[in-house]
Amino acid sequence: MLSIRPLTTERWRDFESLFGDRGACGGCWCMWFRLPRATYEARKGEPNRRGMRELVEADQPVGVLGYLDATPVGWCSVAPRDQYQRLRTTRMMRSPDALPVWAILCLFVGRQWRNRGYATQLIRGAAAYAAQHGAPAVEAYPVVPLRGAIPPVFASQGLLASYLAAGFREVGRPSESRVVVRWYPEPGS
């Protein structure tokens, strides 16, 4: 069972350790959805790492880390949807209404820890973290594999099965391979 902790300045080295020199995937550092495309492309690598660090130092909610004992094994981004600039123009991830949801847009589990159910635990932890910060709902945009397994880089928003196992339910299907799901906190939680 993972212990889930928000990314803070005290946990920054754990985040760097998990993401490695390449920033998880091609210098992303989980900034892909936070920036306009041209800005993101110009900032790949170290500038994206610094950008994420600045968000963490400003005490912005950016996501949670999953730990096995003291070892960081996974990451799940979660923040208010309006903090992800790219979502304003991405048709496949359009929200079905104007509810000010929080959004999950990235799941990353270290290679040696994959296929153990940790993605579902990270999703649950991210949703609980958002609820603790007043989120009326948490939304995500998982992939539905159409022909067997897909490479992890193409499943960075997670797979539908993981979200369903975490208690999310489908609220939209913009394409055959993309679903919009939501989780609502229990009243009084």
N, C-alpha and C positions, 0 to 999 in steps of 0.2 A: 504494500500500500504506500502510495506517495504521500509525502507531506507537501502541502501547497503553500507557497509564500509569495507575496507581491514583490516585484522587482523594485528595490530601493538602492540608494547609493551604497549601503552596507553589503548588498548582494551583487553589486556590479561585476566584481571579478568572477563570480559564479556564472553570470550571464556570458561574459567574454569566454570563459573556459568552455561552456557548452557550445557556443556558436563557433569557436575556433577562429583561425586567421582569416577565413573566407566570409565571416559574418553569416554563417549558416548556409547561405546560398548566393554565390556570386556577388558578395559585398552588400547584401541587402540590409542586414542588421535590423530587420523588421520595419523598414521605412517605406517599402513599396507603396502601400495604400495611404500613407500619411502625407505624401508629397505629390505635386503634379508630375507627370511623366518626365518632362524635360529636366526638371529640377532633380528628380531621382537619378536619372541617367548621368547627369553631371556630377553627382555626389556618390556614386558607387564606391564602396570600400570605406576607407578611413573617414571621409566626410560624413557618411551615413552613420558610422559608429559614433562619431562625435555628436551628431544630431540626436541620436537616441540617448546618449549620455546626458545631453542638455535637458531633454524631457524628464529624465529620471531625477536629475539634480533640481529641477523646478518642481518636483513632487507631483508630476502629472501621472495619472493612472495609465500605465502602458501594458501591463500584463502580469502574469504569474509564472513562477518557476516551480517545477516539481522535483522533489528530492527523494532519493533513497538514502536513508541515513543522512550523511553530510554531502553526498554526491549529487550535483545537479544533473538530471537526466532528461528534462523536457521543459518546454516553454509554450505558453499559450497567450497570445496578445488578447487584451480586452480593454476597451475604453469607450467612452461615449461615441456614438456613430459619427457625430459631427466633427470629431477630431481626425477622421480619415478623409482627407480631401478627395482622394480618388473615387470614393463612393458617390460623390455628387454627379458623376458622369458615367458610371459603370452600369449599363442596362441590366446585366446579368445578376447584379446584386442590389437591385432596387427594393426598397422597403415597401411593404404593402399599404402602409398608412403613415401618418405623421407622428406616431408615438415616439418620444425621445429615447429610443432604445440604446443600449450599449451593444457593441459588435465584437465578435471574435473573427479575426481575419488571418491568423497564422497559428499553426500548430507545428512544433518542431520537437522531435524526439531523437536523441543521439542514436547513431546507427546501431551501436551495440545493445540498445535498450528497446528497439522496435519490436512490434508484434507481441507485446505482453499486456496490452490493454491500458497502457499508460495514457494514451490520447483521451480516452473516455474519462479517466481520473482528472486529467488536466482541464478538460471541458467543464466538468462538475465544479472543480475548484475555481475556475475563472468566473463561472456563473454565480457562485456563492460570493466571491469577492465583489462582483458588480452589484449584487443585491445589497451587500453591506454598505455600499456607497450610494444607495438610493435608486439604482436602475429599476425602472418599471418592468423591464423585460430585457432579455439578452437575445440577440439575433446573430445568425451565422449563415454561411453560404457554401455548404459542403458540396463535394463532388460525388456523383453517382458513377461508379465504374461501369462502363458499358460492355467491355470485353475483357474480363479477368482483372488481374492486378494492374495497377498503374504505378509508374515510378514516383517515389516520394516527392520529387520536385513539382510534379503536376497535381499533387494532393495536399499542397501546403495549407489549404483552408480546412482540411480534414475530410473524412468520408462520412456519408450520411449515416451509416450504421453506428458510428461512434457517438454521434449526436443523439440518435434515437435511444441508444443505451444510456445516455446521460439525462434523459427525460425531456429532450426537446421534441417539438412536433412541427410537422411541415405546415407552412403558411403560404407557400408559393412555389411554382416550378417554372422558372423562366426558360428552361430548355430541358432536353432529355437528360443531360448530364449535370445539371446544376439545380439545386434546391435552396429555397429560403426556409430556414427553421427558426423557431423561437422557443424560449424557456421563460416562464413567468414565475417569480418568487411566490412562495406561499404567503398569504396574508399575515401580516404581523412579524415576518421574518426579518 
